[in-house]
């Protein structure tokens, strides 16, 4: 969780750990909720996508890179574009 550990704050509630921070692209505040057992598995060395199955792909992307799900999808769409990857 490279981005989340460096640029987000977190709180705890009955759902788990709530990481909050700005999207690196659009600056909108973004949140991701991680259940405690999943955060523990990640901290013990399990790869993020395997440690956090209940966390959406977009939220995992935010935790890693700081891009919210909307900006992440826009970047994916631009990469796919017309197939020209110059």
Chimera marker file (.cmm) of the C-alpha trace (Angstrom):
<marker_set name="trace">
<marker id="1" x="0.000" y="0.000" z="0.000" r="1" g="1" b="0" radius="0.5"/>
<marker id="2" x="2.648" y="2.393" z="-1.085" r="1" g="1" b="0" radius="0.5"/>
<marker id="3" x="0.410" y="5.432" z="-1.473" r="1" g="1" b="0" radius="0.5"/>
<marker id="4" x="-1.868" y="4.773" z="1.498" r="1" g="1" b="0" radius="0.5"/>
<marker id="5" x="0.984" y="4.327" z="3.953" r="1" g="1" b="0" radius="0.5"/>
<marker id="6" x="2.632" y="7.577" z="2.901" r="1" g="1" b="0" radius="0.5"/>
<marker id="7" x="-0.175" y="9.960" z="1.949" r="1" g="1" b="0" radius="0.5"/>
<marker id="8" x="-3.383" y="8.813" z="3.636" r="1" g="1" b="0" radius="0.5"/>
<marker id="9" x="-4.769" y="8.973" z="7.117" r="1" g="1" b="0" radius="0.5"/>
<marker id="10" x="-6.803" y="6.186" z="8.605" r="1" g="1" b="0" radius="0.5"/>
<marker id="11" x="-9.387" y="5.603" z="11.280" r="1" g="1" b="0" radius="0.5"/>
<marker id="12" x="-10.914" y="2.449" z="12.660" r="1" g="1" b="0" radius="0.5"/>
<marker id="13" x="-14.536" y="1.467" z="13.086" r="1" g="1" b="0" radius="0.5"/>
<marker id="14" x="-16.580" y="-1.735" z="13.198" r="1" g="1" b="0" radius="0.5"/>
<marker id="15" x="-16.005" y="-2.306" z="9.458" r="1" g="1" b="0" radius="0.5"/>
<marker id="16" x="-12.233" y="-2.088" z="9.702" r="1" g="1" b="0" radius="0.5"/>
<marker id="17" x="-9.581" y="0.419" z="8.736" r="1" g="1" b="0" radius="0.5"/>
<marker id="18" x="-10.767" y="3.378" z="6.685" r="1" g="1" b="0" radius="0.5"/>
<marker id="19" x="-7.967" y="4.959" z="4.652" r="1" g="1" b="0" radius="0.5"/>
<marker id="20" x="-8.676" y="8.464" z="3.333" r="1" g="1" b="0" radius="0.5"/>
<marker id="21" x="-6.647" y="10.670" z="1.070" r="1" g="1" b="0" radius="0.5"/>
<marker id="22" x="-6.707" y="12.744" z="-2.106" r="1" g="1" b="0" radius="0.5"/>
<marker id="23" x="-6.664" y="11.143" z="-5.530" r="1" g="1" b="0" radius="0.5"/>
<marker id="24" x="-3.370" y="12.020" z="-7.207" r="1" g="1" b="0" radius="0.5"/>
<marker id="25" x="-5.165" y="12.972" z="-10.432" r="1" g="1" b="0" radius="0.5"/>
<marker id="26" x="-8.451" y="14.708" z="-9.591" r="1" g="1" b="0" radius="0.5"/>
<marker id="27" x="-7.655" y="15.583" z="-5.926" r="1" g="1" b="0" radius="0.5"/>
<marker id="28" x="-11.060" y="14.254" z="-4.785" r="1" g="1" b="0" radius="0.5"/>
<marker id="29" x="-11.021" y="12.709" z="-1.294" r="1" g="1" b="0" radius="0.5"/>
<marker id="30" x="-11.100" y="8.948" z="-1.693" r="1" g="1" b="0" radius="0.5"/>
<marker id="31" x="-11.744" y="6.246" z="0.886" r="1" g="1" b="0" radius="0.5"/>
<marker id="32" x="-10.995" y="2.556" z="1.056" r="1" g="1" b="0" radius="0.5"/>
<marker id="33" x="-12.167" y="0.258" z="3.841" r="1" g="1" b="0" radius="0.5"/>
<marker id="34" x="-10.025" y="-2.742" z="4.727" r="1" g="1" b="0" radius="0.5"/>
<marker id="35" x="-11.252" y="-5.471" z="7.082" r="1" g="1" b="0" radius="0.5"/>
<marker id="36" x="-8.697" y="-6.140" z="9.859" r="1" g="1" b="0" radius="0.5"/>
<marker id="37" x="-7.911" y="-9.762" z="8.852" r="1" g="1" b="0" radius="0.5"/>
<marker id="38" x="-7.194" y="-8.642" z="5.286" r="1" g="1" b="0" radius="0.5"/>
<marker id="39" x="-4.880" y="-5.826" z="6.376" r="1" g="1" b="0" radius="0.5"/>
<marker id="40" x="-3.118" y="-8.277" z="8.681" r="1" g="1" b="0" radius="0.5"/>
<marker id="41" x="-2.627" y="-10.770" z="5.819" r="1" g="1" b="0" radius="0.5"/>
<marker id="42" x="-1.158" y="-7.998" z="3.665" r="1" g="1" b="0" radius="0.5"/>
<marker id="43" x="1.184" y="-6.840" z="6.431" r="1" g="1" b="0" radius="0.5"/>
<marker id="44" x="2.363" y="-10.448" z="6.799" r="1" g="1" b="0" radius="0.5"/>
<marker id="45" x="3.475" y="-10.525" z="3.169" r="1" g="1" b="0" radius="0.5"/>
<marker id="46" x="0.470" y="-11.749" z="1.186" r="1" g="1" b="0" radius="0.5"/>
<marker id="47" x="0.155" y="-9.981" z="-2.156" r="1" g="1" b="0" radius="0.5"/>
<marker id="48" x="-2.435" y="-7.200" z="-2.056" r="1" g="1" b="0" radius="0.5"/>
<marker id="49" x="-4.861" y="-8.772" z="-4.533" r="1" g="1" b="0" radius="0.5"/>
<marker id="50" x="-4.845" y="-12.031" z="-2.546" r="1" g="1" b="0" radius="0.5"/>
<marker id="51" x="-4.830" y="-10.474" z="0.920" r="1" g="1" b="0" radius="0.5"/>
<marker id="52" x="-7.798" y="-8.171" z="0.262" r="1" g="1" b="0" radius="0.5"/>
<marker id="53" x="-10.445" y="-10.062" z="-1.722" r="1" g="1" b="0" radius="0.5"/>
<marker id="54" x="-13.302" y="-7.964" z="-0.318" r="1" g="1" b="0" radius="0.5"/>
<marker id="55" x="-11.658" y="-4.679" z="-1.382" r="1" g="1" b="0" radius="0.5"/>
<marker id="56" x="-12.587" y="-3.582" z="-4.907" r="1" g="1" b="0" radius="0.5"/>
<marker id="57" x="-9.985" y="-3.381" z="-7.656" r="1" g="1" b="0" radius="0.5"/>
<marker id="58" x="-10.422" y="0.400" z="-7.753" r="1" g="1" b="0" radius="0.5"/>
<marker id="59" x="-9.894" y="0.745" z="-4.012" r="1" g="1" b="0" radius="0.5"/>
<marker id="60" x="-6.807" y="-1.479" z="-4.124" r="1" g="1" b="0" radius="0.5"/>
<marker id="61" x="-5.456" y="0.709" z="-6.936" r="1" g="1" b="0" radius="0.5"/>
<marker id="62" x="-6.031" y="3.782" z="-4.776" r="1" g="1" b="0" radius="0.5"/>
<marker id="63" x="-4.183" y="2.191" z="-1.858" r="1" g="1" b="0" radius="0.5"/>
<marker id="64" x="-1.214" y="1.388" z="-4.105" r="1" g="1" b="0" radius="0.5"/>
<marker id="65" x="-0.961" y="4.349" z="-6.456" r="1" g="1" b="0" radius="0.5"/>
<marker id="66" x="-3.266" y="7.066" z="-5.146" r="1" g="1" b="0" radius="0.5"/>
<marker id="67" x="-5.509" y="7.069" z="-8.220" r="1" g="1" b="0" radius="0.5"/>
<marker id="68" x="-9.254" y="6.875" z="-7.486" r="1" g="1" b="0" radius="0.5"/>
<marker id="69" x="-11.295" y="4.298" z="-9.374" r="1" g="1" b="0" radius="0.5"/>
<marker id="70" x="-12.656" y="6.902" z="-11.830" r="1" g="1" b="0" radius="0.5"/>
<marker id="71" x="-9.219" y="8.261" z="-12.741" r="1" g="1" b="0" radius="0.5"/>
<marker id="72" x="-7.787" y="4.743" z="-12.868" r="1" g="1" b="0" radius="0.5"/>
<marker id="73" x="-10.511" y="3.699" z="-15.320" r="1" g="1" b="0" radius="0.5"/>
<marker id="74" x="-9.849" y="6.792" z="-17.464" r="1" g="1" b="0" radius="0.5"/>
<marker id="75" x="-6.152" y="5.894" z="-17.607" r="1" g="1" b="0" radius="0.5"/>
<marker id="76" x="-6.994" y="2.314" z="-18.610" r="1" g="1" b="0" radius="0.5"/>
<marker id="77" x="-9.359" y="3.556" z="-21.305" r="1" g="1" b="0" radius="0.5"/>
<marker id="78" x="-6.677" y="5.901" z="-22.668" r="1" g="1" b="0" radius="0.5"/>
<marker id="79" x="-4.131" y="3.064" z="-22.764" r="1" g="1" b="0" radius="0.5"/>
<marker id="80" x="-6.525" y="0.822" z="-24.666" r="1" g="1" b="0" radius="0.5"/>
<marker id="81" x="-7.500" y="3.689" z="-26.985" r="1" g="1" b="0" radius="0.5"/>
<marker id="82" x="-7.015" y="2.835" z="-30.614" r="1" g="1" b="0" radius="0.5"/>
<marker id="83" x="-4.321" y="0.220" z="-30.038" r="1" g="1" b="0" radius="0.5"/>
<marker id="84" x="-1.513" y="2.665" z="-30.856" r="1" g="1" b="0" radius="0.5"/>
<marker id="85" x="0.918" y="2.556" z="-27.940" r="1" g="1" b="0" radius="0.5"/>
<marker id="86" x="3.618" y="4.936" z="-29.127" r="1" g="1" b="0" radius="0.5"/>
<link id1="1" id2="2" r="1" g="1" b="0" radius="0.2"/>
<link id1="2" id2="3" r="1" g="1" b="0" radius="0.2"/>
<link id1="3" id2="4" r="1" g="1" b="0" radius="0.2"/>
<link id1="4" id2="5" r="1" g="1" b="0" radius="0.2"/>
<link id1="5" id2="6" r="1" g="1" b="0" radius="0.2"/>
<link id1="6" id2="7" r="1" g="1" b="0" radius="0.2"/>
<link id1="7" id2="8" r="1" g="1" b="0" radius="0.2"/>
<link id1="8" id2="9" r="1" g="1" b="0" radius="0.2"/>
<link id1="9" id2="10" r="1" g="1" b="0" radius="0.2"/>
<link id1="10" id2="11" r="1" g="1" b="0" radius="0.2"/>
<link id1="11" id2="12" r="1" g="1" b="0" radius="0.2"/>
<link id1="12" id2="13" r="1" g="1" b="0" radius="0.2"/>
<link id1="13" id2="14" r="1" g="1" b="0" radius="0.2"/>
<link id1="14" id2="15" r="1" g="1" b="0" radius="0.2"/>
<link id1="15" id2="16" r="1" g="1" b="0" radius="0.2"/>
<link id1="16" id2="17" r="1" g="1" b="0" radius="0.2"/>
<link id1="17" id2="18" r="1" g="1" b="0" radius="0.2"/>
<link id1="18" id2="19" r="1" g="1" b="0" radius="0.2"/>
<link id1="19" id2="20" r="1" g="1" b="0" radius="0.2"/>
<link id1="20" id2="21" r="1" g="1" b="0" radius="0.2"/>
<link id1="21" id2="22" r="1" g="1" b="0" radius="0.2"/>
<link id1="22" id2="23" r="1" g="1" b="0" radius="0.2"/>
<link id1="23" id2="24" r="1" g="1" b="0" radius="0.2"/>
<link id1="24" id2="25" r="1" g="1" b="0" radius="0.2"/>
<link id1="25" id2="26" r="1" g="1" b="0" radius="0.2"/>
<link id1="26" id2="27" r="1" g="1" b="0" radius="0.2"/>
<link id1="27" id2="28" r="1" g="1" b="0" radius="0.2"/>
<link id1="28" id2="29" r="1" g="1" b="0" radius="0.2"/>
<link id1="29" id2="30" r="1" g="1" b="0" radius="0.2"/>
<link id1="30" id2="31" r="1" g="1" b="0" radius="0.2"/>
<link id1="31" id2="32" r="1" g="1" b="0" radius="0.2"/>
<link id1="32" id2="33" r="1" g="1" b="0" radius="0.2"/>
<link id1="33" id2="34" r="1" g="1" b="0" radius="0.2"/>
<link id1="34" id2="35" r="1" g="1" b="0" radius="0.2"/>
<link id1="35" id2="36" r="1" g="1" b="0" radius="0.2"/>
<link id1="36" id2="37" r="1" g="1" b="0" radius="0.2"/>
<link id1="37" id2="38" r="1" g="1" b="0" radius="0.2"/>
<link id1="38" id2="39" r="1" g="1" b="0" radius="0.2"/>
<link id1="39" id2="40" r="1" g="1" b="0" radius="0.2"/>
<link id1="40" id2="41" r="1" g="1" b="0" radius="0.2"/>
<link id1="41" id2="42" r="1" g="1" b="0" radius="0.2"/>
<link id1="42" id2="43" r="1" g="1" b="0" radius="0.2"/>
<link id1="43" id2="44" r="1" g="1" b="0" radius="0.2"/>
<link id1="44" id2="45" r="1" g="1" b="0" radius="0.2"/>
<link id1="45" id2="46" r="1" g="1" b="0" radius="0.2"/>
<link id1="46" id2="47" r="1" g="1" b="0" radius="0.2"/>
<link id1="47" id2="48" r="1" g="1" b="0" radius="0.2"/>
<link id1="48" id2="49" r="1" g="1" b="0" radius="0.2"/>
<link id1="49" id2="50" r="1" g="1" b="0" radius="0.2"/>
<link id1="50" id2="51" r="1" g="1" b="0" radius="0.2"/>
<link id1="51" id2="52" r="1" g="1" b="0" radius="0.2"/>
<link id1="52" id2="53" r="1" g="1" b="0" radius="0.2"/>
<link id1="53" id2="54" r="1" g="1" b="0" radius="0.2"/>
<link id1="54" id2="55" r="1" g="1" b="0" radius="0.2"/>
<link id1="55" id2="56" r="1" g="1" b="0" radius="0.2"/>
<link id1="56" id2="57" r="1" g="1" b="0" radius="0.2"/>
<link id1="57" id2="58" r="1" g="1" b="0" radius="0.2"/>
<link id1="58" id2="59" r="1" g="1" b="0" radius="0.2"/>
<link id1="59" id2="60" r="1" g="1" b="0" radius="0.2"/>
<link id1="60" id2="61" r="1" g="1" b="0" radius="0.2"/>
<link id1="61" id2="62" r="1" g="1" b="0" radius="0.2"/>
<link id1="62" id2="63" r="1" g="1" b="0" radius="0.2"/>
<link id1="63" id2="64" r="1" g="1" b="0" radius="0.2"/>
<link id1="64" id2="65" r="1" g="1" b="0" radius="0.2"/>
<link id1="65" id2="66" r="1" g="1" b="0" radius="0.2"/>
<link id1="66" id2="67" r="1" g="1" b="0" radius="0.2"/>
<link id1="67" id2="68" r="1" g="1" b="0" radius="0.2"/>
<link id1="68" id2="69" r="1" g="1" b="0" radius="0.2"/>
<link id1="69" id2="70" r="1" g="1" b="0" radius="0.2"/>
<link id1="70" id2="71" r="1" g="1" b="0" radius="0.2"/>
<link id1="71" id2="72" r="1" g="1" b="0" radius="0.2"/>
<link id1="72" id2="73" r="1" g="1" b="0" radius="0.2"/>
<link id1="73" id2="74" r="1" g="1" b="0" radius="0.2"/>
<link id1="74" id2="75" r="1" g="1" b="0" radius="0.2"/>
<link id1="75" id2="76" r="1" g="1" b="0" radius="0.2"/>
<link id1="76" id2="77" r="1" g="1" b="0" radius="0.2"/>
<link id1="77" id2="78" r="1" g="1" b="0" radius="0.2"/>
<link id1="78" id2="79" r="1" g="1" b="0" radius="0.2"/>
<link id1="79" id2="80" r="1" g="1" b="0" radius="0.2"/>
<link id1="80" id2="81" r="1" g="1" b="0" radius="0.2"/>
<link id1="81" id2="82" r="1" g="1" b="0" radius="0.2"/>
<link id1="82" id2="83" r="1" g="1" b="0" radius="0.2"/>
<link id1="83" id2="84" r="1" g="1" b="0" radius="0.2"/>
<link id1="84" id2="85" r="1" g="1" b="0" radius="0.2"/>
<link id1="85" id2="86" r="1" g="1" b="0" radius="0.2"/>
</marker_set>
